[in-house]
Amino acid sequence: MEFSYDTDPTQAAESRVKLLTMLAANKTPVMSYHFAWPGYGHVAKVGDGFRYYAEPMQMTL
């Protein structure tokens, strides 16, 4: 996906896909304030795109 705020929209979209592919392949946990509460989970490759799966936040140490 390209956004009008990107300096180079094509390169930015390619970078996002590369990052999401890496996060999905390594099952790296992600946290983002842009996602629904608690904003913590992981992404997975689904078809030609990606899906975010929320996980419950654990408040223990």
PyMOL Python script that loads the backbone (N, CA, C, O; Angstrom):
from pymol import cmd

cmd.read_pdbstr("""\
ATOM      1  N   MET A   1       0.834  -1.163   0.000  1.00  0.00           N
ATOM      2  CA  MET A   1       0.000   0.000   0.000  1.00  0.00           C
ATOM      3  C   MET A   1       0.888   1.238   0.000  1.00  0.00           C
ATOM      4  O   MET A   1       1.853   1.317   0.760  1.00  0.00           O
ATOM      5  N   GLU A   2       0.569   2.175  -0.829  1.00  0.00           N
ATOM      6  CA  GLU A   2       1.309   3.433  -0.894  1.00  0.00           C
ATOM      7  C   GLU A   2       0.509   4.539  -0.209  1.00  0.00           C
ATOM      8  O   GLU A   2      -0.719   4.565  -0.283  1.00  0.00           O
ATOM      9  N   PHE A   3       1.208   5.444   0.451  1.00  0.00           N
ATOM     10  CA  PHE A   3       0.576   6.561   1.135  1.00  0.00           C
ATOM     11  C   PHE A   3       1.111   7.867   0.562  1.00  0.00           C
ATOM     12  O   PHE A   3       2.267   7.936   0.147  1.00  0.00           O
ATOM     13  N   SER A   4       0.297   8.874   0.536  1.00  0.00           N
ATOM     14  CA  SER A   4       0.711  10.159  -0.030  1.00  0.00           C
ATOM     15  C   SER A   4       1.816  10.818   0.788  1.00  0.00           C
ATOM     16  O   SER A   4       2.514  11.690   0.271  1.00  0.00           O
ATOM     17  N   TYR A   5       1.995  10.429   2.048  1.00  0.00           N
ATOM     18  CA  TYR A   5       3.019  11.024   2.900  1.00  0.00           C
ATOM     19  C   TYR A   5       4.402  10.415   2.672  1.00  0.00           C
ATOM     20  O   TYR A   5       5.397  10.955   3.155  1.00  0.00           O
ATOM     21  N   ASP A   6       4.478   9.299   1.944  1.00  0.00           N
ATOM     22  CA  ASP A   6       5.764   8.670   1.663  1.00  0.00           C
ATOM     23  C   ASP A   6       6.555   9.505   0.656  1.00  0.00           C
ATOM     24  O   ASP A   6       5.996   9.982  -0.332  1.00  0.00           O
ATOM     25  N   THR A   7       7.839   9.679   0.902  1.00  0.00           N
ATOM     26  CA  THR A   7       8.695  10.404  -0.034  1.00  0.00           C
ATOM     27  C   THR A   7       8.795   9.640  -1.353  1.00  0.00           C
ATOM     28  O   THR A   7       8.713  10.226  -2.432  1.00  0.00           O
ATOM     29  N   ASP A   8       8.973   8.322  -1.247  1.00  0.00           N
ATOM     30  CA  ASP A   8       9.013   7.446  -2.415  1.00  0.00           C
ATOM     31  C   ASP A   8       7.997   6.340  -2.166  1.00  0.00           C
ATOM     32  O   ASP A   8       8.346   5.306  -1.596  1.00  0.00           O
ATOM     33  N   PRO A   9       6.745   6.536  -2.583  1.00  0.00           N
ATOM     34  CA  PRO A   9       5.673   5.587  -2.265  1.00  0.00           C
ATOM     35  C   PRO A   9       5.964   4.148  -2.691  1.00  0.00           C
ATOM     36  O   PRO A   9       5.638   3.218  -1.954  1.00  0.00           O
ATOM     37  N   THR A  10       6.559   3.948  -3.842  1.00  0.00           N
ATOM     38  CA  THR A  10       6.837   2.590  -4.308  1.00  0.00           C
ATOM     39  C   THR A  10       7.857   1.910  -3.408  1.00  0.00           C
ATOM     40  O   THR A  10       7.667   0.763  -3.005  1.00  0.00           O
ATOM     41  N   GLN A  11       8.936   2.612  -3.095  1.00  0.00           N
ATOM     42  CA  GLN A  11       9.954   2.043  -2.224  1.00  0.00           C
ATOM     43  C   GLN A  11       9.405   1.803  -0.819  1.00  0.00           C
ATOM     44  O   GLN A  11       9.734   0.796  -0.192  1.00  0.00           O
ATOM     45  N   ALA A  12       8.582   2.706  -0.325  1.00  0.00           N
ATOM     46  CA  ALA A  12       7.994   2.553   1.005  1.00  0.00           C
ATOM     47  C   ALA A  12       7.104   1.314   1.067  1.00  0.00           C
ATOM     48  O   ALA A  12       7.155   0.566   2.043  1.00  0.00           O
ATOM     49  N   ALA A  13       6.291   1.091   0.039  1.00  0.00           N
ATOM     50  CA  ALA A  13       5.422  -0.087   0.000  1.00  0.00           C
ATOM     51  C   ALA A  13       6.260  -1.363  -0.037  1.00  0.00           C
ATOM     52  O   ALA A  13       5.936  -2.340   0.639  1.00  0.00           O
ATOM     53  N   GLU A  14       7.327  -1.358  -0.819  1.00  0.00           N
ATOM     54  CA  GLU A  14       8.222  -2.523  -0.880  1.00  0.00           C
ATOM     55  C   GLU A  14       8.870  -2.781   0.475  1.00  0.00           C
ATOM     56  O   GLU A  14       9.021  -3.933   0.884  1.00  0.00           O
ATOM     57  N   SER A  15       9.251  -1.723   1.165  1.00  0.00           N
ATOM     58  CA  SER A  15       9.867  -1.862   2.492  1.00  0.00           C
ATOM     59  C   SER A  15       8.876  -2.442   3.494  1.00  0.00           C
ATOM     60  O   SER A  15       9.243  -3.280   4.318  1.00  0.00           O
ATOM     61  N   ARG A  16       7.619  -2.000   3.425  1.00  0.00           N
ATOM     62  CA  ARG A  16       6.597  -2.531   4.329  1.00  0.00           C
ATOM     63  C   ARG A  16       6.390  -4.030   4.098  1.00  0.00           C
ATOM     64  O   ARG A  16       6.302  -4.803   5.052  1.00  0.00           O
ATOM     65  N   VAL A  17       6.315  -4.430   2.847  1.00  0.00           N
ATOM     66  CA  VAL A  17       6.130  -5.848   2.533  1.00  0.00           C
ATOM     67  C   VAL A  17       7.330  -6.655   3.022  1.00  0.00           C
ATOM     68  O   VAL A  17       7.162  -7.740   3.578  1.00  0.00           O
ATOM     69  N   LYS A  18       8.523  -6.140   2.821  1.00  0.00           N
ATOM     70  CA  LYS A  18       9.735  -6.836   3.264  1.00  0.00           C
ATOM     71  C   LYS A  18       9.722  -7.001   4.785  1.00  0.00           C
ATOM     72  O   LYS A  18      10.019  -8.083   5.291  1.00  0.00           O
ATOM     73  N   LEU A  19       9.382  -5.944   5.510  1.00  0.00           N
ATOM     74  CA  LEU A  19       9.343  -5.999   6.967  1.00  0.00           C
ATOM     75  C   LEU A  19       8.259  -6.965   7.453  1.00  0.00           C
ATOM     76  O   LEU A  19       8.514  -7.787   8.333  1.00  0.00           O
ATOM     77  N   LEU A  20       7.060  -6.872   6.889  1.00  0.00           N
ATOM     78  CA  LEU A  20       5.978  -7.770   7.300  1.00  0.00           C
ATOM     79  C   LEU A  20       6.307  -9.227   6.997  1.00  0.00           C
ATOM     80  O   LEU A  20       5.964 -10.113   7.780  1.00  0.00           O
ATOM     81  N   THR A  21       6.965  -9.483   5.875  1.00  0.00           N
ATOM     82  CA  THR A  21       7.384 -10.844   5.529  1.00  0.00           C
ATOM     83  C   THR A  21       8.353 -11.376   6.574  1.00  0.00           C
ATOM     84  O   THR A  21       8.229 -12.521   7.008  1.00  0.00           O
ATOM     85  N   MET A  22       9.314 -10.557   6.981  1.00  0.00           N
ATOM     86  CA  MET A  22      10.282 -10.964   7.994  1.00  0.00           C
ATOM     87  C   MET A  22       9.598 -11.212   9.341  1.00  0.00           C
ATOM     88  O   MET A  22       9.877 -12.213  10.001  1.00  0.00           O
ATOM     89  N   LEU A  23       8.707 -10.309   9.749  1.00  0.00           N
ATOM     90  CA  LEU A  23       8.000 -10.471  11.015  1.00  0.00           C
ATOM     91  C   LEU A  23       7.165 -11.750  11.025  1.00  0.00           C
ATOM     92  O   LEU A  23       7.141 -12.471  12.022  1.00  0.00           O
ATOM     93  N   ALA A  24       6.486 -12.027   9.921  1.00  0.00           N
ATOM     94  CA  ALA A  24       5.652 -13.234   9.831  1.00  0.00           C
ATOM     95  C   ALA A  24       6.504 -14.492   9.840  1.00  0.00           C
ATOM     96  O   ALA A  24       6.173 -15.452  10.535  1.00  0.00           O
ATOM     97  N   ALA A  25       7.589 -14.506   9.087  1.00  0.00           N
ATOM     98  CA  ALA A  25       8.451 -15.694   8.998  1.00  0.00           C
ATOM     99  C   ALA A  25       9.091 -16.030  10.333  1.00  0.00           C
ATOM    100  O   ALA A  25       9.234 -17.204  10.675  1.00  0.00           O
ATOM    101  N   ASN A  26       9.478 -15.014  11.090  1.00  0.00           N
ATOM    102  CA  ASN A  26      10.143 -15.230  12.379  1.00  0.00           C
ATOM    103  C   ASN A  26       9.169 -15.258  13.555  1.00  0.00           C
ATOM    104  O   ASN A  26       9.574 -15.463  14.700  1.00  0.00           O
ATOM    105  N   LYS A  27       7.877 -15.050  13.264  1.00  0.00           N
ATOM    106  CA  LYS A  27       6.846 -14.985  14.317  1.00  0.00           C
ATOM    107  C   LYS A  27       7.244 -14.002  15.413  1.00  0.00           C
ATOM    108  O   LYS A  27       7.093 -14.270  16.605  1.00  0.00           O
ATOM    109  N   THR A  28       7.756 -12.862  14.972  1.00  0.00           N
ATOM    110  CA  THR A  28       8.193 -11.812  15.887  1.00  0.00           C
ATOM    111  C   THR A  28       6.986 -11.075  16.455  1.00  0.00           C
ATOM    112  O   THR A  28       6.139 -10.619  15.686  1.00  0.00           O
ATOM    113  N   PRO A  29       6.880 -10.943  17.778  1.00  0.00           N
ATOM    114  CA  PRO A  29       5.778 -10.176  18.351  1.00  0.00           C
ATOM    115  C   PRO A  29       5.864  -8.709  17.916  1.00  0.00           C
ATOM    116  O   PRO A  29       6.955  -8.153  17.786  1.00  0.00           O
ATOM    117  N   VAL A  30       4.724  -8.105  17.698  1.00  0.00           N
ATOM    118  CA  VAL A  30       4.676  -6.692  17.322  1.00  0.00           C
ATOM    119  C   VAL A  30       3.747  -5.946  18.263  1.00  0.00           C
ATOM    120  O   VAL A  30       2.800  -6.515  18.806  1.00  0.00           O
ATOM    121  N   MET A  31       4.030  -4.672  18.447  1.00  0.00           N
ATOM    122  CA  MET A  31       3.166  -3.820  19.262  1.00  0.00           C
ATOM    123  C   MET A  31       2.970  -2.521  18.508  1.00  0.00           C
ATOM    124  O   MET A  31       3.935  -1.906  18.055  1.00  0.00           O
ATOM    125  N   SER A  32       1.718  -2.104  18.372  1.00  0.00           N
ATOM    126  CA  SER A  32       1.415  -0.886  17.642  1.00  0.00           C
ATOM    127  C   SER A  32       0.192  -0.209  18.234  1.00  0.00           C
ATOM    128  O   SER A  32      -0.819  -0.857  18.506  1.00  0.00           O
ATOM    129  N   TYR A  33       0.291   1.075  18.428  1.00  0.00           N
ATOM    130  CA  TYR A  33      -0.850   1.837  18.923  1.00  0.00           C
ATOM    131  C   TYR A  33      -1.938   1.975  17.865  1.00  0.00           C
ATOM    132  O   TYR A  33      -3.048   2.407  18.174  1.00  0.00           O
ATOM    133  N   HIS A  34      -1.632   1.612  16.616  1.00  0.00           N
ATOM    134  CA  HIS A  34      -2.611   1.706  15.543  1.00  0.00           C
ATOM    135  C   HIS A  34      -3.524   0.491  15.481  1.00  0.00           C
ATOM    136  O   HIS A  34      -4.547   0.516  14.797  1.00  0.00           O
ATOM    137  N   PHE A  35      -3.158  -0.571  16.192  1.00  0.00           N
ATOM    138  CA  PHE A  35      -3.969  -1.787  16.210  1.00  0.00           C
ATOM    139  C   PHE A  35      -4.928  -1.733  17.390  1.00  0.00           C
ATOM    140  O   PHE A  35      -4.720  -0.982  18.343  1.00  0.00           O
ATOM    141  N   ALA A  36      -5.983  -2.541  17.312  1.00  0.00           N
ATOM    142  CA  ALA A  36      -6.955  -2.600  18.406  1.00  0.00           C
ATOM    143  C   ALA A  36      -6.278  -3.058  19.704  1.00  0.00           C
ATOM    144  O   ALA A  36      -5.279  -3.778  19.679  1.00  0.00           O
ATOM    145  N   TRP A  37      -6.843  -2.626  20.835  1.00  0.00           N
ATOM    146  CA  TRP A  37      -6.300  -2.970  22.150  1.00  0.00           C
ATOM    147  C   TRP A  37      -6.131  -4.471  22.260  1.00  0.00           C
ATOM    148  O   TRP A  37      -7.042  -5.196  21.860  1.00  0.00           O
ATOM    149  N   PRO A  38      -5.055  -4.971  22.764  1.00  0.00           N
ATOM    150  CA  PRO A  38      -3.990  -4.221  23.412  1.00  0.00           C
ATOM    151  C   PRO A  38      -2.897  -3.770  22.450  1.00  0.00           C
ATOM    152  O   PRO A  38      -1.881  -3.236  22.894  1.00  0.00           O
ATOM    153  N   GLY A  39      -3.072  -3.968  21.167  1.00  0.00           N
ATOM    154  CA  GLY A  39      -2.070  -3.539  20.196  1.00  0.00           C
ATOM    155  C   GLY A  39      -0.851  -4.439  20.180  1.00  0.00           C
ATOM    156  O   GLY A  39       0.194  -4.065  19.648  1.00  0.00           O
ATOM    157  N   TYR A  40      -0.978  -5.615  20.757  1.00  0.00           N
ATOM    158  CA  TYR A  40       0.126  -6.563  20.841  1.00  0.00           C
ATOM    159  C   TYR A  40      -0.306  -7.857  20.163  1.00  0.00           C
ATOM    160  O   TYR A  40      -1.416  -8.336  20.392  1.00  0.00           O
ATOM    161  N   GLY A  41       0.556  -8.421  19.336  1.00  0.00           N
ATOM    162  CA  GLY A  41       0.228  -9.668  18.664  1.00  0.00           C
ATOM    163  C   GLY A  41       1.305 -10.034  17.666  1.00  0.00           C
ATOM    164  O   GLY A  41       2.487  -9.764  17.880  1.00  0.00           O
ATOM    165  N   HIS A  42       0.887 -10.648  16.581  1.00  0.00           N
ATOM    166  CA  HIS A  42       1.836 -11.010  15.537  1.00  0.00           C
ATOM    167  C   HIS A  42       1.132 -10.936  14.183  1.00  0.00           C
ATOM    168  O   HIS A  42      -0.096 -10.891  14.111  1.00  0.00           O
ATOM    169  N   VAL A  43       1.915 -10.924  13.128  1.00  0.00           N
ATOM    170  CA  VAL A  43       1.367 -10.920  11.783  1.00  0.00           C
ATOM    171  C   VAL A  43       1.692 -12.259  11.123  1.00  0.00           C
ATOM    172  O   VAL A  43       2.695 -12.898  11.443  1.00  0.00           O
ATOM    173  N   ALA A  44       0.841 -12.662  10.214  1.00  0.00           N
ATOM    174  CA  ALA A  44       1.040 -13.898   9.466  1.00  0.00           C
ATOM    175  C   ALA A  44       0.752 -13.626   8.000  1.00  0.00           C
ATOM    176  O   ALA A  44      -0.083 -12.787   7.661  1.00  0.00           O
ATOM    177  N   LYS A  45       1.447 -14.339   7.148  1.00  0.00           N
ATOM    178  CA  LYS A  45       1.224 -14.240   5.703  1.00  0.00           C
ATOM    179  C   LYS A  45      -0.057 -14.995   5.386  1.00  0.00           C
ATOM    180  O   LYS A  45      -0.204 -16.158   5.762  1.00  0.00           O
ATOM    181  N   VAL A  46      -0.978 -14.345   4.701  1.00  0.00           N
ATOM    182  CA  VAL A  46      -2.247 -14.959   4.306  1.00  0.00           C
ATOM    183  C   VAL A  46      -2.477 -14.614   2.839  1.00  0.00           C
ATOM    184  O   VAL A  46      -2.775 -13.468   2.501  1.00  0.00           O
ATOM    185  N   GLY A  47      -2.337 -15.614   1.973  1.00  0.00           N
ATOM    186  CA  GLY A  47      -2.484 -15.367   0.544  1.00  0.00           C
ATOM    187  C   GLY A  47      -1.441 -14.377   0.067  1.00  0.00           C
ATOM    188  O   GLY A  47      -0.246 -14.559   0.300  1.00  0.00           O
ATOM    189  N   ASP A  48      -1.900 -13.324  -0.606  1.00  0.00           N
ATOM    190  CA  ASP A  48      -0.989 -12.290  -1.107  1.00  0.00           C
ATOM    191  C   ASP A  48      -0.773 -11.170  -0.103  1.00  0.00           C
ATOM    192  O   ASP A  48      -0.054 -10.212  -0.386  1.00  0.00           O
ATOM    193  N   GLY A  49      -1.393 -11.285   1.074  1.00  0.00           N
ATOM    194  CA  GLY A  49      -1.293 -10.212   2.054  1.00  0.00           C
ATOM    195  C   GLY A  49      -0.878 -10.712   3.423  1.00  0.00           C
ATOM    196  O   GLY A  49      -0.258 -11.766   3.557  1.00  0.00           O
ATOM    197  N   PHE A  50      -1.232  -9.937   4.435  1.00  0.00           N
ATOM    198  CA  PHE A  50      -0.865 -10.246   5.810  1.00  0.00           C
ATOM    199  C   PHE A  50      -2.070 -10.046   6.696  1.00  0.00           C
ATOM    200  O   PHE A  50      -2.991  -9.300   6.365  1.00  0.00           O
ATOM    201  N   ARG A  51      -2.050 -10.736   7.846  1.00  0.00           N
ATOM    202  CA  ARG A  51      -3.133 -10.586   8.809  1.00  0.00           C
ATOM    203  C   ARG A  51      -2.521 -10.395  10.188  1.00  0.00           C
ATOM    204  O   ARG A  51      -1.537 -11.045  10.538  1.00  0.00           O
ATOM    205  N   TYR A  52      -3.107  -9.507  10.958  1.00  0.00           N
ATOM    206  CA  TYR A  52      -2.673  -9.253  12.328  1.00  0.00           C
ATOM    207  C   TYR A  52      -3.522 -10.085  13.267  1.00  0.00           C
ATOM    208  O   TYR A  52      -4.749 -10.088  13.173  1.00  0.00           O
ATOM    209  N   TYR A  53      -2.861 -10.796  14.178  1.00  0.00           N
ATOM    210  CA  TYR A  53      -3.545 -11.596  15.185  1.00  0.00           C
ATOM    211  C   TYR A  53      -3.211 -11.025  16.556  1.00  0.00           C
ATOM    212  O   TYR A  53      -2.062 -11.072  16.994  1.00  0.00           O
ATOM    213  N   ALA A  54      -4.218 -10.489  17.226  1.00  0.00           N
ATOM    214  CA  ALA A  54      -4.018  -9.919  18.564  1.00  0.00           C
ATOM    215  C   ALA A  54      -3.770 -11.038  19.558  1.00  0.00           C
ATOM    216  O   ALA A  54      -4.286 -12.146  19.409  1.00  0.00           O
ATOM    217  N   GLU A  55      -2.971 -10.732  20.578  1.00  0.00           N
ATOM    218  CA  GLU A  55      -2.723 -11.663  21.663  1.00  0.00           C
ATOM    219  C   GLU A  55      -3.030 -10.940  22.967  1.00  0.00           C
ATOM    220  O   GLU A  55      -2.843  -9.727  23.070  1.00  0.00           O
ATOM    221  N   PRO A  56      -3.501 -11.687  23.963  1.00  0.00           N
ATOM    222  CA  PRO A  56      -3.790 -11.028  25.238  1.00  0.00           C
ATOM    223  C   PRO A  56      -2.524 -10.474  25.881  1.00  0.00           C
ATOM    224  O   PRO A  56      -1.465 -11.100  25.843  1.00  0.00           O
ATOM    225  N   MET A  57      -2.653  -9.312  26.462  1.00  0.00           N
ATOM    226  CA  MET A  57      -1.503  -8.703  27.118  1.00  0.00           C
ATOM    227  C   MET A  57      -1.342  -9.324  28.493  1.00  0.00           C
ATOM    228  O   MET A  57      -2.303  -9.407  29.257  1.00  0.00           O
ATOM    229  N   GLN A  58      -0.137  -9.760  28.809  1.00  0.00           N
ATOM    230  CA  GLN A  58       0.157 -10.325  30.107  1.00  0.00           C
ATOM    231  C   GLN A  58       0.832  -9.258  30.949  1.00  0.00           C
ATOM    232  O   GLN A  58       1.880  -8.734  30.572  1.00  0.00           O
ATOM    233  N   MET A  59       0.241  -8.936  32.074  1.00  0.00           N
ATOM    234  CA  MET A  59       0.736  -7.844  32.901  1.00  0.00           C
ATOM    235  C   MET A  59       1.617  -8.344  34.051  1.00  0.00           C
ATOM    236  O   MET A  59       1.804  -7.637  35.042  1.00  0.00           O
ATOM    237  N   THR A  60       2.155  -9.551  33.921  1.00  0.00           N
ATOM    238  CA  THR A  60       3.033 -10.085  34.958  1.00  0.00           C
ATOM    239  C   THR A  60       4.473 -10.061  34.495  1.00  0.00           C
ATOM    240  O   THR A  60       4.756 -10.046  33.297  1.00  0.00           O
ATOM    241  N   LEU A  61       5.371 -10.059  35.448  1.00  0.00           N
ATOM    242  CA  LEU A  61       6.791 -10.070  35.125  1.00  0.00           C
ATOM    243  C   LEU A  61       7.336 -11.480  35.107  1.00  0.00           C
ATOM    244  O   LEU A  61       8.524 -11.680  34.851  1.00  0.00           O
TER     245      LEU A  61
END
""", "prot")
cmd.dss("prot")
cmd.show_as("cartoon", "prot")
cmd.util.cbc("prot")
cmd.orient("prot")
